[in-house]
């Protein structure tokens, strides 16, 4: 489509993942962590929370994750406010397609400027179920502000910060939120 006919009613498209500038991207690159690859999910019933910052309003329209070389079971991806309130999630969604991104449409959810967490949980782990992730050196995910919580899927409506636990894993999954920048905070 010629530039002249591109609709101007939506702000710029944005994808936020652990590798984006709004999240851990710069720190992951500068600490020399390896490239993301197909890995076993960290552990059944462990929700992973990855911090990200929204500098201007952001309308989330899709959530997703990277499927690895084997798929089985279900994943729930979501976005939480820093106080532990779930803003949006995919709900328990069966993995589909190997070595590809799996994207799920969600109800449009506005995130005003602030700190949030991308969240991911799985009901399966091991050689039959893999996701795209990086396995950083011990302590790096904790230093970057990741949190964890023992949780069965689907993700809890409220992940009270009192139950957030210090991240003890060497695992950062590819989970993402897609949407549009909006006008205003």
N, C-alpha and C positions, 0 to 999 in steps of 0.2 A: 504494500500500500504506500503510495507517495506520501512524504512527510506532510504535505498540505492537508491530507485527509485523515490524519491521525486524531482521534477524539481527544479533547483537552479537558474533559470533565472529571478525570481522575488524576490524583497526584502520581508521582513516580512509583513504579513497582519496586517492591523491596522484598528480599529474602533474608531472613535472619537465621543463622545457624551458629554452632560453636566456632566456625571458621570465619565468620563475618566480623567486620570492624566493630559492630555494635555489641559483640560478645567477646570471646576469648581470642579471636583471630590473630591480633598482633602478638600477644603473649605466646600463643602456640607456635607461631612461626619463629619468633626470636629465641625460644628455648630449644630449638632444633628437634622438635618432635617429628616422628616419621609421618608419612602420608597415611591417610585413612585407608583401611583395608577391611576385608571380610573377617569378622571376629565373632566368637560366641558372645551372646548377651551376658552381661556381667554376672547375674544370678537371678533366678526366678523370684519374683516378688520384691525386687529392689527398685524403687523409683529413683531415678537420677534427675537432679535439678541443676541446670546450667544457667548461670546468670547472664543477663543481657540488659542493655540500657536503650531506651527509646528516647532520642533527643527531641523529636517532634511527634505529634500524633501519628498513630499507625493503625490502620484498619486491617485486622487479620481476616483473611478469607479462606485460607487453606493451611493445613498442618501436614507434615510428612516426616519420613525417615528414609534412610538408605537400607535396603534389604541386601543381605550378603549372599553368599554362594549356596545356601540352603535355607529354605523357609518352612516353618511349622509354627503352629500356635498363633497367638494374637499379641498385638501391641496396642498400647494407648499412648498417644502423644498429646501434650497440652501446654498451656501457658498459665502460670500462676503469678499473682501479685507478690510483692516481697513480704506481705503479711500472711501469706499462705492461702489466700482465696483463689480458687480455680476460676479463671476467666473463661476458658474454652478448652474443650478436648475433643478428640476423635471418638472417644468411647472405645471399647474393646473391638479391635479391627483385625481380622485374619490377614496375615501376611500373604502377599500375592506377587509373584514375579521374583526371579533371582537376579542378583547383581544389578539392581535398578532402584531408582527412587520410587517410593510409594507415596502418593499425595492424596489427601482426603479433603473434600470440601467440608467446611464447617460453617456454622452460622456467623455472619459478619460480626466481628467483635472489635470495638474501638478501644485502643490502649492509649491513654494520655501519656505525656512525658513522664518517665520514671524508670525504676528498676523492676525487672521481672525475671522469671525463670522459665526456660524451656524445660518441659518435663517429659520423661519417657519411662514406661514400665512394660514388662513382658511376662506372660504366663509360662514361658518355655525358655530353656537355655541349653547350650551344649551343641554337639556336632550336627544335630538336625535343625537347629535354628540359629541363624547368624544375622548380624546387622553390620553396617559399615561403621567403623569406629577407629580411633587411634588409641594405642596403649602407651601412654606417657610414662616417664620415670616416676617412681613412687614419690608421693608428696606434691607433685605438680598440680594435679586437679584440685587438691585441698587448698593449695596456695592461691589458685585462681578463683576460689569461691564456690566450687561445686558443693552441693549438699546431697544427702541421700535420706531415704525413709523406707522402712519396711512396709510394703503395701501390696495388696493383691489388686489386679486390674478389675474393673476400671479405676482410673486415678480418683482419689478422694476429692469430694467437693471442697473441703477445707483441709489443707495440709498445715495445721497449726504450727507456727514456727517452733513451738515447744517440742514438737516431735521431729523436726528436722534434725538430722544428725550430721556430725562432721564427716566429710567424705573420706572413706578409707580405701577406695579402689584406685586402680591404675587403668581407667577405662573412660573414654569420652565418646559417646555415640553421636552419629550424624542424625540430628533431629532438627526440624526447621519449621518456621512460621513464614508464610508468604502473605503479601497483601500490598497495601498502598499507603504512602505517606499522605497525610491530610494537612489541611491548612490549620494553623493554630497549635496550641500546646496539646 
